[in-house]
């Protein structure tokens, strides 16, 4: 583990509130990274992805920059529009 991982673990051990907030943020950023990777795999700009999915470019941007916690419905609609399927994994903490 890196020193930042160690620090995060110490803070999570000290505070259940910190641990819960950290988990939420990590999930939001995981969705952001997954969408950005998908868009790049498709060779699309945010605007092109927005047009292809029927969403606004600002919605795509907010997801990718972590400022939006997208719903399962929204992510599913994006996946469907690109001929992909949405998958989830429950990992141990």
Helices and strands as residue ranges (DSSP letters): H 3-14, H 16-41, H 46-53, H 57-64, H 72-81
